[in-house]
Amino acid sequence: MAFERSRRPSDPRQAAEAAFKAATTKAPEAAPATPARPAPTSQAGPAVPGAREMVTLRLDRAVLEHFQKDGPGWQDRVNAALKAAVGL
């Protein structure tokens, strides 16, 4: 009596997606009594102070080498230089 049966009782990808959805889904909130300010245009929601965002940035090879020559922490040095350039 041979029959097809999966070695795993559930699909691990579906289980992971369900766990992620359960952990990241907020319960619906009651409508505010007063009108709130318009939502920010960012789809990520309100920014967390001090949080950083991962981005892809194309730099000239010479600029990259300049920041990497002192070793690890070059991303922080690039960030500091950009903040100084824009006056933050």
N, C-alpha and C positions, 0 to 999 in steps of 0.2 A: 504494500500500500504506500506508494510514493505520492506525495502531493507537494505542490509548490508553496513554500512558506518562506517569507523573508527572514533573514537571520536577526534582523532588528525589528522590534515591534512597531517602531515609527520611523519616519524619515527624519534624520538629524537636521537637515536644512530647514524643513518645515517647523520642527521643534524650536530651532534657534530663532527663526523669524517670528514665531509666536511669542517667545520669551522677550525678544527685543521690542515687539509691538506692545506687549503688556507693560514693559518697564518704561516706555517712552510716551505712552498715550495718557493725556490728562483727562480727568473726569470733567464733564461740562460744568462751567461755572454759571452761577445765576447772573442775569443781566444787571449791570450797574444802574443805580438809581439816577445818577447824573451822567451826561454824555462824557465820555473819555476823550483824551487827545487822540488824534489820528495815529494809527499804527505806523511804526517806522517802515520805510520801504524795504528794509532788509527782511528776507524771509526767515532768517535765523532767529528772530525774536530779539528781545532786549539784550544789549551787550552786557557781559559780566565784566566788572572793572578789573583791569590787569590781565584779562584773558587774551591770548594770542590766537590768530587764525592762520591756518596753513594755506599758503598760496603757491602758485607756480609763477616764477619771475625769470625773465630772460635777461641776463647780464652779459656785458662784454667780458671776454676771457681775462683781460688785464684787470678789470675791476674785481672779478672773482678771485684772482690770484693775490691781489692786494690784501683782501680781507682774510684769505685762507693762509697767508704766509706765517701768521702767528699761531696757527694751530687751532685746536677745538675752541668753540665759542665764536666762530666767525659769523654765524647767523645773528648773534646778539650784537656784534660790532656793526653789521650792516643795518640792523634795526636802529641802533643808537645814532648812526650817521644819518639815516633817513629822518629820524625824529628831529635832529639838530637842523637839518636842511629845511624842514617845514616849520620850525620854531615851536616844537612841542617840548 
